[in-house]
């Protein structure tokens, strides 16, 4: 099984490397893990990225933020239905609609009614070459001042509307409740119990030397993104090794101190269609019966120089991770294809 898994991971990495400067692909089947790289980190030595190469993971940060919420909720330090306003500085004006306040669960399931981006930010600005770090000015003061002038597009809890602003506010609010900063919150509540030592917001020392260089769509090196106080929406950097530990906790239930939080994060759901739903931090869908009716839970991400994907099937204990150091070229399709191949092979095995 390991040999076949390694071959499939390498084939996916090679496929992705046709459009990315460099990639790493991890495939997990129960207790077997295979990690393969292709292309280049973009560093001066031109080495191939590997299990311990750090990538910006963009919105794959959001499942971490949501799991931190579940962790605080499962230990009685926050409530899923608790209003966002209760975790922000006194006097902060938080929009509501039809008398319904935004709760922490609304933020984690993208049902808050908040817009995708903070007030004053336009989507084209994220790709503008003269603005290499479009979120750099998203300080807490700026976010909360803009929040006071924001109108909700729907009654909280009613409609799915993907929101970087909402996820960033959730990270900010949880860090305030825990009396720390976002990076320390994730380290203490999630990374430490899982033995993840390379999932960070800030780089330094040896990690900098192990980091891939980000690239624009056509291969031009670009500057890193720093999301300031919107960190909960997409500021984490990580490795394939760490993300394997993260996803295996989803497959196995995790260590004792995280088990209840993992169960809680997946028990909460908001239906977006007959086949799709959103959990705390995760998207999920079940394939059509003609495609095997397999369950796929996932999240993808992208920054100015990177693309990422994490997907898994808890029923068959399978997972796929893909990390690339080129923006504008999603790794999703080859990663989904690999996950589906693993699911089909598992379904065809004799009982």
C-alpha positions in Angstrom: 0.0 0.0 0.0 2.8 2.4 0.9 4.5 2.0 -2.5 1.2 2.6 -4.4 0.4 5.6 -2.2 3.8 7.1 -2.7 3.5 6.6 -6.5 0.1 8.3 -6.6 1.4 11.2 -4.4 4.4 11.6 -6.7 2.2 11.6 -9.8 0.0 14.3 -8.4 3.0 16.4 -7.4 4.5 16.0 -10.9 1.1 17.0 -12.4 1.0 20.1 -10.2 4.6 21.0 -10.9 3.7 21.6 -14.5 2.0 24.8 -13.4 3.7 25.6 -10.1 7.3 26.5 -9.3 7.2 23.9 -6.6 4.8 21.6 -4.8 4.5 19.1 -2.0 1.7 16.4 -1.9 0.9 14.2 1.1 -1.4 11.2 0.9 -2.7 9.5 4.0 -4.4 6.1 4.1 -5.2 5.0 7.7 -1.7 4.7 9.3 0.3 5.0 6.1 1.6 8.4 5.1 3.6 9.3 1.9 4.9 12.8 1.2 6.4 13.7 -2.2 7.7 17.0 -3.7 8.4 18.3 -7.2 9.8 21.4 -8.7 11.7 24.0 -6.7 11.3 25.9 -3.4 12.4 29.0 -5.4 15.3 29.5 -3.0 18.8 30.1 -4.4 19.9 26.5 -4.0 16.9 25.4 -6.1 16.1 22.4 -3.9 13.0 20.4 -4.2 10.4 21.1 -1.5 9.8 18.4 1.0 7.9 17.4 4.1 9.5 20.2 6.2 9.3 23.0 3.7 7.1 25.9 5.0 4.4 27.4 2.8 1.8 30.1 3.4 -1.4 28.1 3.7 -3.8 31.0 3.3 -7.4 30.1 4.1 -6.5 26.6 5.3 -5.9 28.8 8.4 -9.7 28.9 8.9 -10.1 25.3 10.2 -7.4 26.1 12.8 -9.3 29.3 13.9 -12.6 27.3 14.0 -11.0 24.5 16.0 -9.7 27.0 18.5 -13.3 28.2 18.9 -14.4 24.6 19.5 -11.6 24.1 22.0 -12.6 27.2 24.0 -16.3 26.2 23.8 -15.6 22.6 24.9 -13.7 23.8 27.9 -16.3 26.4 28.9 -14.2 29.5 28.0 -16.5 30.6 25.2 -19.9 29.7 23.8 -20.8 29.0 20.2 -23.9 31.1 20.5 -22.1 33.9 22.4 -22.4 37.2 20.6 -19.2 38.5 18.9 -19.7 41.8 20.6 -19.1 40.2 24.0 -15.5 39.4 23.0 -14.6 42.8 21.6 -13.6 46.0 23.4 -16.4 47.7 25.2 -18.2 50.2 23.0 -17.5 48.4 19.8 -20.4 48.7 17.4 -21.2 45.3 15.8 -23.9 45.3 13.1 -27.0 43.2 13.5 -30.1 42.6 11.3 -33.7 42.0 12.2 -32.7 41.9 15.9 -30.3 39.0 15.4 -26.7 39.4 16.6 -23.6 37.8 15.1 -22.5 34.8 17.1 -19.1 33.1 17.1 -20.7 30.1 15.4 -22.0 32.4 12.6 -18.4 33.5 12.0 -17.0 30.0 11.9 -19.7 28.8 9.4 -19.7 31.9 7.2 -23.3 32.6 8.1 -22.8 36.0 9.8 -24.0 38.1 6.9 -20.7 40.0 6.8 -19.1 40.8 3.5 -16.1 38.9 2.1 -13.6 41.6 2.8 -13.2 44.4 5.4 -14.8 47.7 4.6 -12.8 49.7 2.0 -11.1 46.6 0.5 -11.9 45.6 -3.0 -11.2 42.1 -4.4 -9.1 43.5 -7.3 -6.8 45.1 -4.7 -5.7 41.6 -3.6 -4.1 40.9 -7.0 -2.8 44.4 -7.7 0.9 44.3 -8.4 1.6 47.6 -6.6 0.0 46.3 -3.4 2.0 43.1 -2.5 0.6 42.8 1.0 -3.1 43.9 0.8 -4.0 43.0 4.3 -1.1 44.6 6.1 -3.2 47.6 7.2 -5.9 45.4 8.8 -5.1 46.3 12.4 -7.6 45.7 15.2 -8.4 49.4 15.3 -9.0 49.6 11.5 -11.1 46.4 11.5 -13.4 47.5 14.3 -13.8 51.0 12.9 -14.8 49.5 9.6 -17.1 47.0 11.3 -19.1 49.8 12.8 -19.9 51.1 9.3 -20.7 47.6 7.8 -24.2 46.5 6.9 -25.0 42.8 6.9 -26.1 41.2 3.7 -28.4 38.7 5.4 -29.8 37.9 8.8 -27.1 36.1 10.9 -27.5 32.3 10.7 -29.7 32.3 7.6 -27.4 32.2 4.6 -23.8 31.1 3.7 -21.6 33.9 2.5 -17.9 33.2 2.6 -16.2 35.9 4.6 -12.5 36.5 5.3 -13.6 39.4 7.5 -15.7 37.1 9.6 -12.9 34.6 10.1 -10.4 37.3 10.9 -12.8 38.8 13.5 -13.3 35.3 15.0 -9.5 34.9 15.4 -9.2 38.4 16.9 -12.1 37.8 19.3 -10.8 34.4 20.5 -7.4 35.7 21.1 -8.8 38.6 23.2 -10.9 36.1 25.2 -7.8 33.9 25.8 -5.8 37.0 26.8 -3.1 36.4 24.1 -2.4 36.9 20.4 -3.6 34.8 17.6 -0.4 32.9 17.0 0.0 32.0 20.6 -3.6 30.9 20.8 -3.2 28.4 17.9 0.1 27.2 19.3 -1.2 26.5 22.8 -4.7 25.2 21.9 -4.0 23.1 18.8 -0.3 22.8 17.8 1.1 21.8 21.1 -1.3 18.9 21.7 -0.7 17.6 18.2 3.1 18.0 18.3 3.1 20.5 15.5 6.2 22.7 15.7 6.2 24.4 12.3 2.7 26.0 12.1 3.3 29.7 12.8 2.4 33.2 11.7 5.9 34.7 12.0 9.1 33.2 10.5 12.6 33.4 11.9 15.8 31.5 12.1 15.8 28.0 10.7 12.2 28.3 9.6 13.1 31.1 7.2 15.7 29.0 5.6 13.2 26.1 5.2 10.5 28.4 3.7 9.5 28.2 0.0 9.6 31.5 -2.0 6.2 32.6 -3.1 5.5 33.4 -6.8 2.9 35.2 -8.9 1.0 33.3 -11.5 3.7 33.7 -14.2 6.5 32.7 -11.9 7.7 36.1 -10.6 8.9 36.0 -7.0 6.6 38.0 -4.6 6.7 39.3 -1.1 5.1 37.4 1.8 1.7 38.3 3.1 1.1 39.4 6.7 -2.5 39.7 7.6 -2.0 41.8 10.8 -5.0 41.4 13.1 -7.0 39.6 10.4 -4.6 36.6 11.0 -7.4 34.2 11.7 -8.5 34.4 8.1 -5.3 33.2 6.5 -2.0 34.1 8.1 -0.6 30.7 9.1 2.4 29.1 7.5 2.9 25.3 7.8 4.5 22.2 6.4 3.2 19.0 5.0 4.4 17.1 8.1 2.5 19.4 10.4 -0.7 19.3 8.3 -0.6 15.5 8.2 -0.7 15.7 12.1 -3.6 18.1 11.9 -5.6 16.0 9.5 -4.8 12.7 11.2 -6.4 14.1 14.3 -9.6 14.6 12.3 -9.4 11.0 11.1 -8.5 9.4 14.5 -10.3 11.8 16.8 -7.2 13.4 18.2 -5.6 13.4 21.6 -7.8 13.5 24.7 -7.5 17.3 25.2 -8.7 17.9 21.6 -11.1 15.1 21.0 -14.2 16.9 22.2 -13.3 20.0 20.2 -12.9 18.0 17.0 -16.3 16.2 17.6 -17.9 19.6 18.2 -16.4 21.2 15.1 -17.9 18.5 12.9 -21.2 18.1 14.7 -22.1 21.8 13.9 -23.3 22.2 10.3 -25.1 24.5 8.0 -26.6 23.0 4.9 -25.8 24.9 1.7 -27.4 22.4 -0.7 -28.8 18.8 -0.6 -25.2 17.5 -1.1 -23.1 20.2 0.7 -22.7 21.7 4.1 -20.3 23.8 6.1 -19.0 22.7 9.5 -17.0 24.9 11.9 -14.1 25.8 9.6 -14.6 23.0 7.0 -16.5 22.7 3.8 -18.1 19.3 3.1 -20.0 17.5 0.3 -21.0 14.0 -0.6 -20.4 12.9 -4.1 -23.3 11.7 -6.3 -24.1 8.0 -5.9 -22.8 7.5 -9.5 -19.4 8.8 -8.2 -19.4 6.5 -5.2 -21.3 8.7 -2.7 -17.9 9.4 -0.9 -17.7 12.0 1.8 -15.1 14.8 1.2 -14.4 17.4 3.9 -12.0 20.1 2.8 -10.6 23.6 2.7 -8.4 25.4 0.2 -6.3 28.5 0.4 -4.4 31.1 -1.6 -2.2 34.1 -0.9 -0.2 36.4 -3.1 2.4 33.6 -3.7 0.9 30.3 -2.6 -1.9 27.8 -3.1 -3.0 25.1 -0.6 -5.5 22.3 -0.1 -6.4 19.9 2.8 -9.1 17.3 2.2 -10.1 14.1 4.0 -12.7 11.3 4.3 -13.2 10.4 7.9 -15.3 7.3 7.0 -12.5 5.7 5.1 -9.7 7.4 7.0 -8.1 8.9 3.9 -6.6 12.4 3.4 -4.8 14.5 0.8 -2.7 17.7 1.3 -1.3 19.8 -1.5 0.9 22.9 -1.1 2.2 25.0 -3.9 4.4 28.2 -4.1 2.6 29.8 -7.0 -0.6 32.0 -6.7 -3.5 32.0 -9.1 -3.0 28.3 -9.9 -5.2 26.4 -7.4 -4.0 22.9 -6.4 -7.6 21.8 -5.7 -8.5 19.8 -8.8 -5.5 17.4 -8.8 -5.8 17.1 -5.0 -9.5 16.2 -5.2 -8.7 13.8 -8.0 -6.2 12.0 -5.8 -8.6 11.9 -2.9 -11.3 10.4 -5.1 -8.9 7.8 -6.5 -8.0 6.8 -3.0 -11.7 6.6 -2.1 -12.5 4.4 -5.1 -9.6 2.1 -4.4 -10.7 1.7 -0.8 -14.3 1.0 -1.8 -13.1 -1.7 -4.2 -11.1 -3.5 -1.6 -12.6 -6.8 -0.4 -14.2 -6.7 3.1 
